[in-house]
Amino acid sequence: MSPGFQGRPRSAEPALPPGQYLTEDFPVLSAGPTPRVPLETWEFVVSTESGAEFRWSWDELMALPQETPTVDVHCVTRWSKRNTDWQGVSLDTLLEGIDTGARYAQAHSYGGYTTNLPLTDLRGGRAWVVHRYDGDPLPAEHGGPARLLVPHLYFWKSAKWVRGIRLSAEDQPGFWETAGYHDYGDPWREQRYQGD
């Protein structure tokens, strides 16, 4: 080794998941038309495996404790965006006091989209129902008025236009999962498709 050789300089930024590239813009990807949901009729419903329902109107959601997560997001189409700023309500807050033995959740969206997640991935400060992005109301093309945010999984798990979650004992694949996408979707393990 040559005297004074220090090796290649390392980036101060943490690594991206394998196969991802960094983007500065915010790509819009959707399967189908963009729903336009009036705030007066919007609601979020948690349905338990026993059939119990817990509902929040828009005003009731706004009255709950708000959090402002800043997170990286990773799309299955290989782009990643760093330090995205959101505002919303933790799923811990929404699930607090709900009696359930469920192990799984399926998110449901206005427009018919669904995606499945283990319930543990919605707890412990890991998931939110967000309604603001970068200080402004969440635009419809990015899932407004509200979307699920589960940043440790690929972004298709962060269901746009979310209207509720159904809790169940059994895993029930959603829209993309029945089309061949991975049931879990961990970007660090490159779980893009079934069998990955």
C-alpha angles and dihedrals in degrees: 000000000000117000111263094019108147101174126238117328113255124228116249087219117090116249122272120236113273115286095013128124127203119249129187095199126066110243118213115222123169139160103224136348123333111256116228107210119187112226090229091065100032117112139166118220130191110199118192128212088256092057097255114144130207116193136194126187120211092264091048091051090050090052093058122092109284127218130196109212119187108202145155116247126206125200122208087232085071104257122123128193121200131218099005112181120220140167126209150103123299117240085229087067094046094047095044111122095007109132109223141145091193121134098191141047133199116204116217125202138196103262094041102276118146136181132180129228138170107256090235088066090061094052136065097051092301102115140038143179098235128196104171131057125190090349097307134092109279108264117236092241089060094047104280144194081041138341137181114256117203101157099177089067130057111287096252086073088062092079115214121226090018117194101172152319129251116212120213144165092234130058111248115191117229135215101299095031091060087050092058105276118135117276093228108025107204107177093202090059093040092239095170102135138020108284095028 
